[in-house]
Amino acid sequence: MNAASLRPIDATFYWPLPKILQAGREIKKVFFLRVAGTGMGAAACLLRDAGYVVEGADEVFYPPMSTYLAAAKIKLHDLKNFDLNYLKNFDLIVVGNVIARGSNLAAQIEKLGVPFCSFPAALGGLFLNQQNVVALAGTHGKTTTTFLAVQIWQKLGLNPGYLIGGVLPAAPSAQVGDGKYFFIEADEYDSAYFEKISKFRMYEVDHLILTSLEFDHADIFANVAAIQEQFRAILGRISQTFITNHDYPAAVTLAQEWQNLKKINPIFYDEQHPTINEATAHHTTFTLNWQGQKIAFTTNLVGHHNILNLSAVLLFGLKEGFNVASLQQAVQNLSLVKRRQEVRGVYQGSVVIDDFAHHPRAVAETIKAVQTAYQGKEVVVVFDPHSATARSDIFEKEFTASLSLVKHVCLTAIDRPTSVKNHQDINLAVMAQNLAAQQIQATVAADLKTLRQWLLQNATPQRVILILSNGTCLGLWESDFVQELSKEQKLDSLEKS
């Protein structure tokens, strides 16, 4: 870390959430600085639809966010040729997390004389404080679960508001809704260089669905207890509902603390509840226990982790008093967000699936889900350790165990060292050796050319290629590989064999 990054922050015009709440509707014009990120762009569109004058700037604009912002008619500026004095025309500057402490841009923002805040604080203070907020949080599944909740509420005939940190198949990533329910993906990552607390702490949460809680984001948190502390900070504000997975001790502890505080019983589900009765390549039938009644549901979703996420939403719907028959109808045909078991096309006869999994448990569950969906075909895996935690040696053994569920694996080289303190980079060569010791053919691809060769050698009509990456996978998704996929067989959801 250089000396510049340790420069003290000039917080004269920094507005935390209480200051924004105090200002209220005096704020009318809002500028998003580095607006093209998924969360920033969705938040910008949400505030615009809520009645604020919104503009934004960034260095680059790529689809789908560029087209999303353009469709929302938000005026955009190129940051490379931009006079920051223009921001003096605005009441509030929303600063993206990509802007680093100690950067020239950060220093200029602090000296403009215009109030600035993080995007979670802007959302909480300008919009969410007036909503019935359902926060969907957790180490795994929060994006998927939020989208499932939105679809189910829409199928129930409601108009929920939402903000999802992912690209949806055929809908915007954010919507104001009618105020009765607002579903928000509640990220535990920190908010801004000047606000090193989890985003969800500013979301004015009324209901919490916590899908899971285990160690991740090692570049931010020292251990799972540190993540617990972020949730503990909002327990007093969760006024109505706490739903969580009983299989995660850290989540159970929080639910019990909330119960003691609020004198309200939390709602639990786990690996045995729901009970999966039938799992085929085309559908899953499962049973939930609710107030002494066994309720059966059938859905097109495949994979135990998807059923767990769906069950959390259904338990919330049952708690809110929705009709059982309506909920049963609503879950029959659901979609997943982009990059969650998304079929991208067919390559040399192999169906190619793109998934965001970057934690050992998510890797294992996604592999098992695809194996269920494509019974009779062999699943081969490309694993791209892209996040700071995945690039470190923290989960090296766990990733190896998860990948041992298949017989052919390609590990892609990391593009930069891990930023996790006191840890080395993940050792892909050792992982490959340990997989080979289990009679698994494992290759380390140092570059895109090597990866493309592996794909060509391993693609057959008898196989499904599962690509696990929350990045570009050595540039694969930006290369002409995408054009080589058979377009006539591209689908927005799993293609069933």
Secondary structure as GFF3:
##gff-version 3
##sequence-region A 1 497
A	DSSP	three_ten_helix	3	6	.	.	.	ID=ss1
A	DSSP	alpha_helix	17	23	.	.	.	ID=ss2
A	DSSP	three_ten_helix	24	26	.	.	.	ID=ss3
A	DSSP	beta_strand	29	33	.	.	.	ID=ss4
A	DSSP	alpha_helix	38	49	.	.	.	ID=ss5
A	DSSP	beta_strand	53	58	.	.	.	ID=ss6
A	DSSP	alpha_helix	65	71	.	.	.	ID=ss7
A	DSSP	beta_strand	75	78	.	.	.	ID=ss8
A	DSSP	three_ten_helix	79	81	.	.	.	ID=ss9
A	DSSP	three_ten_helix	84	89	.	.	.	ID=ss10
A	DSSP	beta_strand	92	95	.	.	.	ID=ss11
A	DSSP	alpha_helix	104	111	.	.	.	ID=ss12
A	DSSP	beta_strand	116	118	.	.	.	ID=ss13
A	DSSP	alpha_helix	119	126	.	.	.	ID=ss14
A	DSSP	three_ten_helix	128	130	.	.	.	ID=ss15
A	DSSP	beta_strand	133	137	.	.	.	ID=ss16
A	DSSP	alpha_helix	142	155	.	.	.	ID=ss17
A	DSSP	beta_strand	161	163	.	.	.	ID=ss18
A	DSSP	beta_strand	174	175	.	.	.	ID=ss19
A	DSSP	beta_strand	182	185	.	.	.	ID=ss20
A	DSSP	beta_strand	190	192	.	.	.	ID=ss21
A	DSSP	beta_strand	195	198	.	.	.	ID=ss22
A	DSSP	three_ten_helix	199	202	.	.	.	ID=ss23
A	DSSP	beta_strand	207	210	.	.	.	ID=ss24
A	DSSP	alpha_helix	224	232	.	.	.	ID=ss25
A	DSSP	three_ten_helix	235	237	.	.	.	ID=ss26
A	DSSP	beta_strand	241	245	.	.	.	ID=ss27
A	DSSP	alpha_helix	249	262	.	.	.	ID=ss28
A	DSSP	beta_strand	267	269	.	.	.	ID=ss29
A	DSSP	beta_strand	275	279	.	.	.	ID=ss30
A	DSSP	beta_strand	284	290	.	.	.	ID=ss31
A	DSSP	beta_strand	293	299	.	.	.	ID=ss32
A	DSSP	alpha_helix	304	319	.	.	.	ID=ss33
A	DSSP	alpha_helix	324	330	.	.	.	ID=ss34
A	DSSP	beta_strand	342	347	.	.	.	ID=ss35
A	DSSP	beta_strand	350	355	.	.	.	ID=ss36
A	DSSP	alpha_helix	360	373	.	.	.	ID=ss37
A	DSSP	beta_strand	378	384	.	.	.	ID=ss38
A	DSSP	alpha_helix	396	403	.	.	.	ID=ss39
A	DSSP	beta_strand	408	412	.	.	.	ID=ss40
A	DSSP	alpha_helix	428	436	.	.	.	ID=ss41
A	DSSP	beta_strand	441	445	.	.	.	ID=ss42
A	DSSP	alpha_helix	448	458	.	.	.	ID=ss43
A	DSSP	beta_strand	463	469	.	.	.	ID=ss44
A	DSSP	three_ten_helix	476	478	.	.	.	ID=ss45
A	DSSP	alpha_helix	481	484	.	.	.	ID=ss46
A	DSSP	three_ten_helix	487	489	.	.	.	ID=ss47
###
